[in-house]
Amino acid sequence: MTLEFKVPSMVCNGCVETVTKAIKTVESDAEVDINLETKMVKIDAKASPESIKQAITATGHTIE
């Protein structure tokens, strides 16, 4: 299942790494594609959207 979220609080590559690691803790083989310019996070994973959202927000980032 492909999910897309806008994470406007991402501002640097460190943010991208943090969000990617958080998603990988939920599902280690998830495919994560983050566009820092548009702040869009695209995830191909089997995990529930809610669990992925929780992992992202647990890092202190916001989702729109």
CHARMM-style PDB file with segment names, atoms N, HN, CA, C and O in Angstrom:
ATOM      1  N   MET     1       0.850  -1.167   0.000  1.00  0.00      PROA
ATOM      2  CA  MET     1       0.000   0.000   0.000  1.00  0.00      PROA
ATOM      3  C   MET     1       0.902   1.240   0.000  1.00  0.00      PROA
ATOM      4  O   MET     1       1.860   1.325   0.769  1.00  0.00      PROA
ATOM      5  N   THR     2       0.585   2.183  -0.863  1.00  0.00      PROA
ATOM      6  HN  THR     2      -0.193   2.114  -1.488  1.00  0.00      PROA
ATOM      7  CA  THR     2       1.348   3.423  -0.934  1.00  0.00      PROA
ATOM      8  C   THR     2       0.625   4.523  -0.167  1.00  0.00      PROA
ATOM      9  O   THR     2      -0.564   4.770  -0.367  1.00  0.00      PROA
ATOM     10  N   LEU     3       1.367   5.170   0.709  1.00  0.00      PROA
ATOM     11  HN  LEU     3       2.334   4.970   0.872  1.00  0.00      PROA
ATOM     12  CA  LEU     3       0.833   6.258   1.524  1.00  0.00      PROA
ATOM     13  C   LEU     3       1.609   7.527   1.207  1.00  0.00      PROA
ATOM     14  O   LEU     3       2.797   7.469   0.891  1.00  0.00      PROA
ATOM     15  N   GLU     4       0.946   8.664   1.290  1.00  0.00      PROA
ATOM     16  HN  GLU     4      -0.019   8.711   1.547  1.00  0.00      PROA
ATOM     17  CA  GLU     4       1.616   9.948   1.110  1.00  0.00      PROA
ATOM     18  C   GLU     4       1.188  10.900   2.215  1.00  0.00      PROA
ATOM     19  O   GLU     4       0.002  11.040   2.516  1.00  0.00      PROA
ATOM     20  N   PHE     5       2.177  11.547   2.808  1.00  0.00      PROA
ATOM     21  HN  PHE     5       3.140  11.433   2.563  1.00  0.00      PROA
ATOM     22  CA  PHE     5       1.914  12.526   3.854  1.00  0.00      PROA
ATOM     23  C   PHE     5       2.736  13.775   3.576  1.00  0.00      PROA
ATOM     24  O   PHE     5       3.841  13.691   3.040  1.00  0.00      PROA
ATOM     25  N   LYS     6       2.201  14.923   3.938  1.00  0.00      PROA
ATOM     26  HN  LYS     6       1.304  14.991   4.374  1.00  0.00      PROA
ATOM     27  CA  LYS     6       2.975  16.162   3.892  1.00  0.00      PROA
ATOM     28  C   LYS     6       3.494  16.413   5.301  1.00  0.00      PROA
ATOM     29  O   LYS     6       2.725  16.466   6.261  1.00  0.00      PROA
ATOM     30  N   VAL     7       4.814  16.566   5.412  1.00  0.00      PROA
ATOM     31  HN  VAL     7       5.439  16.523   4.632  1.00  0.00      PROA
ATOM     32  CA  VAL     7       5.457  16.789   6.703  1.00  0.00      PROA
ATOM     33  C   VAL     7       6.189  18.137   6.625  1.00  0.00      PROA
ATOM     34  O   VAL     7       7.389  18.187   6.358  1.00  0.00      PROA
ATOM     35  N   PRO     8       5.444  19.230   6.862  1.00  0.00      PROA
ATOM     36  CA  PRO     8       6.005  20.571   6.659  1.00  0.00      PROA
ATOM     37  C   PRO     8       7.138  20.946   7.605  1.00  0.00      PROA
ATOM     38  O   PRO     8       7.861  21.908   7.343  1.00  0.00      PROA
ATOM     39  N   SER     9       7.306  20.220   8.680  1.00  0.00      PROA
ATOM     40  HN  SER     9       6.719  19.438   8.893  1.00  0.00      PROA
ATOM     41  CA  SER     9       8.351  20.562   9.645  1.00  0.00      PROA
ATOM     42  C   SER     9       9.737  20.060   9.230  1.00  0.00      PROA
ATOM     43  O   SER     9      10.722  20.381   9.895  1.00  0.00      PROA
ATOM     44  N   MET    10       9.837  19.286   8.156  1.00  0.00      PROA
ATOM     45  HN  MET    10       9.037  19.024   7.616  1.00  0.00      PROA
ATOM     46  CA  MET    10      11.148  18.825   7.676  1.00  0.00      PROA
ATOM     47  C   MET    10      11.863  19.979   6.978  1.00  0.00      PROA
ATOM     48  O   MET    10      11.312  20.602   6.070  1.00  0.00      PROA
ATOM     49  N   VAL    11      13.100  20.262   7.409  1.00  0.00      PROA
ATOM     50  HN  VAL    11      13.548  19.756   8.147  1.00  0.00      PROA
ATOM     51  CA  VAL    11      13.837  21.382   6.822  1.00  0.00      PROA
ATOM     52  C   VAL    11      15.235  21.010   6.318  1.00  0.00      PROA
ATOM     53  O   VAL    11      15.866  21.802   5.618  1.00  0.00      PROA
ATOM     54  N   CYS    12      15.723  19.819   6.665  1.00  0.00      PROA
ATOM     55  HN  CYS    12      15.210  19.176   7.234  1.00  0.00      PROA
ATOM     56  CA  CYS    12      17.085  19.461   6.268  1.00  0.00      PROA
ATOM     57  C   CYS    12      17.202  17.951   6.064  1.00  0.00      PROA
ATOM     58  O   CYS    12      16.259  17.199   6.312  1.00  0.00      PROA
ATOM     59  N   ASN    13      18.380  17.528   5.606  1.00  0.00      PROA
ATOM     60  HN  ASN    13      19.145  18.139   5.405  1.00  0.00      PROA
ATOM     61  CA  ASN    13      18.601  16.100   5.387  1.00  0.00      PROA
ATOM     62  C   ASN    13      18.579  15.314   6.692  1.00  0.00      PROA
ATOM     63  O   ASN    13      18.258  14.126   6.693  1.00  0.00      PROA
ATOM     64  N   GLY    14      18.916  15.962   7.795  1.00  0.00      PROA
ATOM     65  HN  GLY    14      19.177  16.927   7.794  1.00  0.00      PROA
ATOM     66  CA  GLY    14      18.822  15.301   9.099  1.00  0.00      PROA
ATOM     67  C   GLY    14      17.379  14.941   9.423  1.00  0.00      PROA
ATOM     68  O   GLY    14      17.103  13.877   9.978  1.00  0.00      PROA
ATOM     69  N   CYS    15      16.465  15.837   9.073  1.00  0.00      PROA
ATOM     70  HN  CYS    15      16.690  16.701   8.623  1.00  0.00      PROA
ATOM     71  CA  CYS    15      15.037  15.572   9.267  1.00  0.00      PROA
ATOM     72  C   CYS    15      14.602  14.383   8.411  1.00  0.00      PROA
ATOM     73  O   CYS    15      13.850  13.519   8.862  1.00  0.00      PROA
ATOM     74  N   VAL    16      15.083  14.355   7.186  1.00  0.00      PROA
ATOM     75  HN  VAL    16      15.695  15.057   6.820  1.00  0.00      PROA
ATOM     76  CA  VAL    16      14.744  13.258   6.273  1.00  0.00      PROA
ATOM     77  C   VAL    16      15.211  11.930   6.861  1.00  0.00      PROA
ATOM     78  O   VAL    16      14.471  10.947   6.845  1.00  0.00      PROA
ATOM     79  N   GLU    17      16.439  11.901   7.381  1.00  0.00      PROA
ATOM     80  HN  GLU    17      17.040  12.700   7.395  1.00  0.00      PROA
ATOM     81  CA  GLU    17      16.972  10.674   7.984  1.00  0.00      PROA
ATOM     82  C   GLU    17      16.164  10.264   9.203  1.00  0.00      PROA
ATOM     83  O   GLU    17      15.872   9.082   9.383  1.00  0.00      PROA
ATOM     84  N   THR    18      15.800  11.224  10.038  1.00  0.00      PROA
ATOM     85  HN  THR    18      16.037  12.184   9.892  1.00  0.00      PROA
ATOM     86  CA  THR    18      15.024  10.936  11.248  1.00  0.00      PROA
ATOM     87  C   THR    18      13.668  10.332  10.899  1.00  0.00      PROA
ATOM     88  O   THR    18      13.254   9.338  11.494  1.00  0.00      PROA
ATOM     89  N   VAL    19      12.979  10.934   9.935  1.00  0.00      PROA
ATOM     90  HN  VAL    19      13.315  11.742   9.451  1.00  0.00      PROA
ATOM     91  CA  VAL    19      11.659  10.439   9.532  1.00  0.00      PROA
ATOM     92  C   VAL    19      11.790   9.056   8.892  1.00  0.00      PROA
ATOM     93  O   VAL    19      10.978   8.170   9.158  1.00  0.00      PROA
ATOM     94  N   THR    20      12.803   8.871   8.056  1.00  0.00      PROA
ATOM     95  HN  THR    20      13.463   9.591   7.841  1.00  0.00      PROA
ATOM     96  CA  THR    20      13.013   7.572   7.411  1.00  0.00      PROA
ATOM     97  C   THR    20      13.261   6.489   8.456  1.00  0.00      PROA
ATOM     98  O   THR    20      12.670   5.411   8.385  1.00  0.00      PROA
ATOM     99  N   LYS    21      14.128   6.768   9.424  1.00  0.00      PROA
ATOM    100  HN  LYS    21      14.607   7.644   9.482  1.00  0.00      PROA
ATOM    101  CA  LYS    21      14.425   5.791  10.483  1.00  0.00      PROA
ATOM    102  C   LYS    21      13.171   5.458  11.283  1.00  0.00      PROA
ATOM    103  O   LYS    21      12.949   4.300  11.639  1.00  0.00      PROA
ATOM    104  N   ALA    22      12.353   6.463  11.567  1.00  0.00      PROA
ATOM    105  HN  ALA    22      12.533   7.404  11.278  1.00  0.00      PROA
ATOM    106  CA  ALA    22      11.124   6.232  12.330  1.00  0.00      PROA
ATOM    107  C   ALA    22      10.187   5.296  11.574  1.00  0.00      PROA
ATOM    108  O   ALA    22       9.597   4.390  12.162  1.00  0.00      PROA
ATOM    109  N   ILE    23      10.053   5.520  10.273  1.00  0.00      PROA
ATOM    110  HN  ILE    23      10.531   6.256   9.795  1.00  0.00      PROA
ATOM    111  CA  ILE    23       9.186   4.660   9.458  1.00  0.00      PROA
ATOM    112  C   ILE    23       9.743   3.245   9.420  1.00  0.00      PROA
ATOM    113  O   ILE    23       8.990   2.274   9.491  1.00  0.00      PROA
ATOM    114  N   LYS    24      11.066   3.126   9.309  1.00  0.00      PROA
ATOM    115  HN  LYS    24      11.679   3.914   9.252  1.00  0.00      PROA
ATOM    116  CA  LYS    24      11.707   1.803   9.234  1.00  0.00      PROA
ATOM    117  C   LYS    24      11.581   1.042  10.554  1.00  0.00      PROA
ATOM    118  O   LYS    24      11.688  -0.184  10.557  1.00  0.00      PROA
ATOM    119  N   THR    25      11.358   1.735  11.677  1.00  0.00      PROA
ATOM    120  HN  THR    25      11.272   2.731  11.674  1.00  0.00      PROA
ATOM    121  CA  THR    25      11.150   1.021  12.936  1.00  0.00      PROA
ATOM    122  C   THR    25       9.793   0.333  12.946  1.00  0.00      PROA
ATOM    123  O   THR    25       9.607  -0.687  13.610  1.00  0.00      PROA
ATOM    124  N   VAL    26       8.842   0.902  12.202  1.00  0.00      PROA
ATOM    125  HN  VAL    26       8.992   1.731  11.662  1.00  0.00      PROA
ATOM    126  CA  VAL    26       7.510   0.297  12.098  1.00  0.00      PROA
ATOM    127  C   VAL    26       7.549  -0.867  11.112  1.00  0.00      PROA
ATOM    128  O   VAL    26       6.986  -1.931  11.370  1.00  0.00      PROA
ATOM    129  N   GLU    27       8.217  -0.654   9.984  1.00  0.00      PROA
ATOM    130  HN  GLU    27       8.674   0.210   9.774  1.00  0.00      PROA
ATOM    131  CA  GLU    27       8.338  -1.698   8.962  1.00  0.00      PROA
ATOM    132  C   GLU    27       9.704  -1.571   8.300  1.00  0.00      PROA
ATOM    133  O   GLU    27       9.943  -0.665   7.502  1.00  0.00      PROA
ATOM    134  N   SER    28      10.595  -2.498   8.647  1.00  0.00      PROA
ATOM    135  HN  SER    28      10.401  -3.235   9.295  1.00  0.00      PROA
ATOM    136  CA  SER    28      11.989  -2.391   8.210  1.00  0.00      PROA
ATOM    137  C   SER    28      12.181  -2.438   6.699  1.00  0.00      PROA
ATOM    138  O   SER    28      13.143  -1.869   6.183  1.00  0.00      PROA
ATOM    139  N   ASP    29      11.283  -3.107   5.984  1.00  0.00      PROA
ATOM    140  HN  ASP    29      10.502  -3.569   6.404  1.00  0.00      PROA
ATOM    141  CA  ASP    29      11.455  -3.195   4.529  1.00  0.00      PROA
ATOM    142  C   ASP    29      10.566  -2.214   3.758  1.00  0.00      PROA
ATOM    143  O   ASP    29      10.354  -2.377   2.556  1.00  0.00      PROA
ATOM    144  N   ALA    30      10.053  -1.209   4.443  1.00  0.00      PROA
ATOM    145  HN  ALA    30      10.225  -1.076   5.419  1.00  0.00      PROA
ATOM    146  CA  ALA    30       9.245  -0.181   3.774  1.00  0.00      PROA
ATOM    147  C   ALA    30      10.124   0.614   2.814  1.00  0.00      PROA
ATOM    148  O   ALA    30      11.295   0.875   3.091  1.00  0.00      PROA
ATOM    149  N   GLU    31       9.539   0.990   1.687  1.00  0.00      PROA
ATOM    150  HN  GLU    31       8.588   0.778   1.463  1.00  0.00      PROA
ATOM    151  CA  GLU    31      10.237   1.865   0.746  1.00  0.00      PROA
ATOM    152  C   GLU    31       9.798   3.290   1.046  1.00  0.00      PROA
ATOM    153  O   GLU    31       8.610   3.609   1.018  1.00  0.00      PROA
ATOM    154  N   VAL    32      10.773   4.137   1.333  1.00  0.00      PROA
ATOM    155  HN  VAL    32      11.738   3.878   1.355  1.00  0.00      PROA
ATOM    156  CA  VAL    32      10.487   5.515   1.731  1.00  0.00      PROA
ATOM    157  C   VAL    32      11.126   6.467   0.727  1.00  0.00      PROA
ATOM    158  O   VAL    32      12.322   6.380   0.448  1.00  0.00      PROA
ATOM    159  N   ASP    33      10.324   7.369   0.191  1.00  0.00      PROA
ATOM    160  HN  ASP    33       9.352   7.440   0.417  1.00  0.00      PROA
ATOM    161  CA  ASP    33      10.814   8.381  -0.744  1.00  0.00      PROA
ATOM    162  C   ASP    33      10.372   9.741  -0.213  1.00  0.00      PROA
ATOM    163  O   ASP    33       9.177  10.024  -0.115  1.00  0.00      PROA
ATOM    164  N   ILE    34      11.346  10.574   0.127  1.00  0.00      PROA
ATOM    165  HN  ILE    34      12.316  10.345   0.047  1.00  0.00      PROA
ATOM    166  CA  ILE    34      11.036  11.883   0.702  1.00  0.00      PROA
ATOM    167  C   ILE    34      11.561  12.984  -0.210  1.00  0.00      PROA
ATOM    168  O   ILE    34      12.729  12.989  -0.599  1.00  0.00      PROA
ATOM    169  N   ASN    35      10.673  13.913  -0.541  1.00  0.00      PROA
ATOM    170  HN  ASN    35       9.724  13.909  -0.225  1.00  0.00      PROA
ATOM    171  CA  ASN    35      11.044  15.085  -1.324  1.00  0.00      PROA
ATOM    172  C   ASN    35      11.086  16.266  -0.361  1.00  0.00      PROA
ATOM    173  O   ASN    35      10.049  16.781   0.057  1.00  0.00      PROA
ATOM    174  N   LEU    36      12.292  16.682  -0.019  1.00  0.00      PROA
ATOM    175  HN  LEU    36      13.134  16.263  -0.358  1.00  0.00      PROA
ATOM    176  CA  LEU    36      12.453  17.753   0.968  1.00  0.00      PROA
ATOM    177  C   LEU    36      11.911  19.082   0.454  1.00  0.00      PROA
ATOM    178  O   LEU    36      11.422  19.899   1.235  1.00  0.00      PROA
ATOM    179  N   GLU    37      11.995  19.300  -0.851  1.00  0.00      PROA
ATOM    180  HN  GLU    37      12.391  18.637  -1.485  1.00  0.00      PROA
ATOM    181  CA  GLU    37      11.520  20.555  -1.434  1.00  0.00      PROA
ATOM    182  C   GLU    37      10.006  20.721  -1.269  1.00  0.00      PROA
ATOM    183  O   GLU    37       9.526  21.797  -0.915  1.00  0.00      PROA
ATOM    184  N   THR    38       9.261  19.637  -1.530  1.00  0.00      PROA
ATOM    185  HN  THR    38       9.652  18.762  -1.817  1.00  0.00      PROA
ATOM    186  CA  THR    38       7.801  19.697  -1.419  1.00  0.00      PROA
ATOM    187  C   THR    38       7.308  19.244  -0.049  1.00  0.00      PROA
ATOM    188  O   THR    38       6.128  19.384   0.272  1.00  0.00      PROA
ATOM    189  N   LYS    39       8.226  18.695   0.764  1.00  0.00      PROA
ATOM    190  HN  LYS    39       9.185  18.581   0.503  1.00  0.00      PROA
ATOM    191  CA  LYS    39       7.913  18.183   2.110  1.00  0.00      PROA
ATOM    192  C   LYS    39       7.000  16.951   2.067  1.00  0.00      PROA
ATOM    193  O   LYS    39       6.325  16.644   3.050  1.00  0.00      PROA
ATOM    194  N   MET    40       6.980  16.254   0.938  1.00  0.00      PROA
ATOM    195  HN  MET    40       7.527  16.503   0.139  1.00  0.00      PROA
ATOM    196  CA  MET    40       6.124  15.074   0.791  1.00  0.00      PROA
ATOM    197  C   MET    40       6.893  13.800   1.130  1.00  0.00      PROA
ATOM    198  O   MET    40       8.043  13.622   0.728  1.00  0.00      PROA
ATOM    199  N   VAL    41       6.235  12.925   1.873  1.00  0.00      PROA
ATOM    200  HN  VAL    41       5.301  13.069   2.199  1.00  0.00      PROA
ATOM    201  CA  VAL    41       6.790  11.625   2.235  1.00  0.00      PROA
ATOM    202  C   VAL    41       5.919  10.570   1.566  1.00  0.00      PROA
ATOM    203  O   VAL    41       4.715  10.503   1.813  1.00  0.00      PROA
ATOM    204  N   LYS    42       6.524   9.757   0.729  1.00  0.00      PROA
ATOM    205  HN  LYS    42       7.502   9.811   0.529  1.00  0.00      PROA
ATOM    206  CA  LYS    42       5.810   8.681   0.042  1.00  0.00      PROA
ATOM    207  C   LYS    42       6.347   7.361   0.587  1.00  0.00      PROA
ATOM    208  O   LYS    42       7.556   7.127   0.593  1.00  0.00      PROA
ATOM    209  N   ILE    43       5.450   6.513   1.038  1.00  0.00      PROA
ATOM    210  HN  ILE    43       4.468   6.703   1.033  1.00  0.00      PROA
ATOM    211  CA  ILE    43       5.830   5.272   1.693  1.00  0.00      PROA
ATOM    212  C   ILE    43       5.097   4.110   1.046  1.00  0.00      PROA
ATOM    213  O   ILE    43       3.879   4.149   0.874  1.00  0.00      PROA
ATOM    214  N   ASP    44       5.845   3.081   0.692  1.00  0.00      PROA
ATOM    215  HN  ASP    44       6.834   3.050   0.832  1.00  0.00      PROA
ATOM    216  CA  ASP    44       5.243   1.845   0.204  1.00  0.00      PROA
ATOM    217  C   ASP    44       5.455   0.814   1.305  1.00  0.00      PROA
ATOM    218  O   ASP    44       6.568   0.326   1.501  1.00  0.00      PROA
ATOM    219  N   ALA    45       4.386   0.487   2.020  1.00  0.00      PROA
ATOM    220  HN  ALA    45       3.482   0.884   1.861  1.00  0.00      PROA
ATOM    221  CA  ALA    45       4.498  -0.377   3.190  1.00  0.00      PROA
ATOM    222  C   ALA    45       3.203  -1.136   3.427  1.00  0.00      PROA
ATOM    223  O   ALA    45       2.145  -0.796   2.897  1.00  0.00      PROA
ATOM    224  N   LYS    46       3.324  -2.177   4.242  1.00  0.00      PROA
ATOM    225  HN  LYS    46       4.183  -2.454   4.672  1.00  0.00      PROA
ATOM    226  CA  LYS    46       2.148  -2.971   4.619  1.00  0.00      PROA
ATOM    227  C   LYS    46       1.585  -2.527   5.967  1.00  0.00      PROA
ATOM    228  O   LYS    46       0.468  -2.894   6.330  1.00  0.00      PROA
ATOM    229  N   ALA    47       2.358  -1.741   6.700  1.00  0.00      PROA
ATOM    230  HN  ALA    47       3.266  -1.443   6.405  1.00  0.00      PROA
ATOM    231  CA  ALA    47       1.927  -1.278   8.023  1.00  0.00      PROA
ATOM    232  C   ALA    47       0.733  -0.336   7.887  1.00  0.00      PROA
ATOM    233  O   ALA    47       0.507   0.255   6.831  1.00  0.00      PROA
ATOM    234  N   SER    48      -0.014  -0.209   8.963  1.00  0.00      PROA
ATOM    235  HN  SER    48       0.170  -0.689   9.821  1.00  0.00      PROA
ATOM    236  CA  SER    48      -1.193   0.662   8.924  1.00  0.00      PROA
ATOM    237  C   SER    48      -0.775   2.127   8.829  1.00  0.00      PROA
ATOM    238  O   SER    48       0.255   2.521   9.376  1.00  0.00      PROA
ATOM    239  N   PRO    49      -1.572   2.925   8.137  1.00  0.00      PROA
ATOM    240  CA  PRO    49      -1.267   4.362   8.047  1.00  0.00      PROA
ATOM    241  C   PRO    49      -1.143   5.009   9.427  1.00  0.00      PROA
ATOM    242  O   PRO    49      -0.304   5.885   9.637  1.00  0.00      PROA
ATOM    243  N   GLU    50      -1.979   4.574  10.355  1.00  0.00      PROA
ATOM    244  HN  GLU    50      -2.661   3.862  10.184  1.00  0.00      PROA
ATOM    245  CA  GLU    50      -1.954   5.158  11.696  1.00  0.00      PROA
ATOM    246  C   GLU    50      -0.629   4.875  12.401  1.00  0.00      PROA
ATOM    247  O   GLU    50      -0.087   5.759  13.064  1.00  0.00      PROA
ATOM    248  N   SER    51      -0.102   3.660  12.269  1.00  0.00      PROA
ATOM    249  HN  SER    51      -0.543   2.942  11.730  1.00  0.00      PROA
ATOM    250  CA  SER    51       1.165   3.340  12.940  1.00  0.00      PROA
ATOM    251  C   SER    51       2.320   4.133  12.336  1.00  0.00      PROA
ATOM    252  O   SER    51       3.242   4.524  13.052  1.00  0.00      PROA
ATOM    253  N   ILE    52       2.279   4.372  11.038  1.00  0.00      PROA
ATOM    254  HN  ILE    52       1.530   4.054  10.456  1.00  0.00      PROA
ATOM    255  CA  ILE    52       3.326   5.165  10.393  1.00  0.00      PROA
ATOM    256  C   ILE    52       3.208   6.631  10.808  1.00  0.00      PROA
ATOM    257  O   ILE    52       4.219   7.283  11.072  1.00  0.00      PROA
ATOM    258  N   LYS    53       1.985   7.152  10.867  1.00  0.00      PROA
ATOM    259  HN  LYS    53       1.164   6.623  10.652  1.00  0.00      PROA
ATOM    260  CA  LYS    53       1.779   8.534  11.324  1.00  0.00      PROA
ATOM    261  C   LYS    53       2.302   8.712  12.750  1.00  0.00      PROA
ATOM    262  O   LYS    53       2.953   9.709  13.059  1.00  0.00      PROA
ATOM    263  N   GLN    54       2.014   7.743  13.608  1.00  0.00      PROA
ATOM    264  HN  GLN    54       1.484   6.932  13.357  1.00  0.00      PROA
ATOM    265  CA  GLN    54       2.467   7.821  15.000  1.00  0.00      PROA
ATOM    266  C   GLN    54       3.985   7.835  15.078  1.00  0.00      PROA
ATOM    267  O   GLN    54       4.561   8.567  15.883  1.00  0.00      PROA
ATOM    268  N   ALA    55       4.641   7.023  14.241  1.00  0.00      PROA
ATOM    269  HN  ALA    55       4.174   6.428  13.587  1.00  0.00      PROA
ATOM    270  CA  ALA    55       6.105   6.976  14.238  1.00  0.00      PROA
ATOM    271  C   ALA    55       6.687   8.321  13.817  1.00  0.00      PROA
ATOM    272  O   ALA    55       7.669   8.787  14.395  1.00  0.00      PROA
ATOM    273  N   ILE    56       6.078   8.944  12.807  1.00  0.00      PROA
ATOM    274  HN  ILE    56       5.280   8.565  12.338  1.00  0.00      PROA
ATOM    275  CA  ILE    56       6.567  10.247  12.330  1.00  0.00      PROA
ATOM    276  C   ILE    56       6.354  11.325  13.393  1.00  0.00      PROA
ATOM    277  O   ILE    56       7.266  12.099  13.682  1.00  0.00      PROA
ATOM    278  N   THR    57       5.159  11.377  13.972  1.00  0.00      PROA
ATOM    279  HN  THR    57       4.418  10.748  13.737  1.00  0.00      PROA
ATOM    280  CA  THR    57       4.882  12.420  14.967  1.00  0.00      PROA
ATOM    281  C   THR    57       5.684  12.202  16.252  1.00  0.00      PROA
ATOM    282  O   THR    57       5.951  13.160  16.978  1.00  0.00      PROA
ATOM    283  N   ALA    58       6.067  10.965  16.540  1.00  0.00      PROA
ATOM    284  HN  ALA    58       5.850  10.187  15.951  1.00  0.00      PROA
ATOM    285  CA  ALA    58       6.883  10.686  17.723  1.00  0.00      PROA
ATOM    286  C   ALA    58       8.271  11.317  17.611  1.00  0.00      PROA
ATOM    287  O   ALA    58       8.943  11.523  18.621  1.00  0.00      PROA
ATOM    288  N   THR    59       8.702  11.624  16.387  1.00  0.00      PROA
ATOM    289  HN  THR    59       8.156  11.456  15.566  1.00  0.00      PROA
ATOM    290  CA  THR    59      10.003  12.281  16.194  1.00  0.00      PROA
ATOM    291  C   THR    59       9.904  13.790  16.393  1.00  0.00      PROA
ATOM    292  O   THR    59      10.914  14.493  16.345  1.00  0.00      PROA
ATOM    293  N   GLY    60       8.689  14.288  16.615  1.00  0.00      PROA
ATOM    294  HN  GLY    60       7.869  13.718  16.654  1.00  0.00      PROA
ATOM    295  CA  GLY    60       8.486  15.714  16.818  1.00  0.00      PROA
ATOM    296  C   GLY    60       8.043  16.452  15.566  1.00  0.00      PROA
ATOM    297  O   GLY    60       7.858  17.669  15.590  1.00  0.00      PROA
ATOM    298  N   HSD    61       7.873  15.719  14.472  1.00  0.00      PROA
ATOM    299  HN  HSD    61       8.024  14.731  14.453  1.00  0.00      PROA
ATOM    300  CA  HSD    61       7.437  16.344  13.220  1.00  0.00      PROA
ATOM    301  C   HSD    61       5.914  16.357  13.137  1.00  0.00      PROA
ATOM    302  O   HSD    61       5.231  15.559  13.780  1.00  0.00      PROA
ATOM    303  N   THR    62       5.405  17.274  12.336  1.00  0.00      PROA
ATOM    304  HN  THR    62       5.960  17.922  11.814  1.00  0.00      PROA
ATOM    305  CA  THR    62       3.960  17.402  12.158  1.00  0.00      PROA
ATOM    306  C   THR    62       3.554  16.891  10.784  1.00  0.00      PROA
ATOM    307  O   THR    62       4.325  16.960   9.826  1.00  0.00      PROA
ATOM    308  N   ILE    63       2.344  16.382  10.705  1.00  0.00      PROA
ATOM    309  HN  ILE    63       1.718  16.326  11.483  1.00  0.00      PROA
ATOM    310  CA  ILE    63       1.792  15.871   9.444  1.00  0.00      PROA
ATOM    311  C   ILE    63       0.560  16.696   9.105  1.00  0.00      PROA
ATOM    312  O   ILE    63      -0.280  16.969   9.961  1.00  0.00      PROA
ATOM    313  N   GLU    64       0.470  17.085   7.845  1.00  0.00      PROA
ATOM    314  HN  GLU    64       1.153  16.864   7.149  1.00  0.00      PROA
ATOM    315  CA  GLU    64      -0.732  17.813   7.380  1.00  0.00      PROA
ATOM    316  C   GLU    64      -1.593  16.879   6.572  1.00  0.00      PROA
ATOM    317  OT1 GLU    64      -2.650  17.280   6.085  1.00  0.00      PROA
TER     318      GLU     64
END
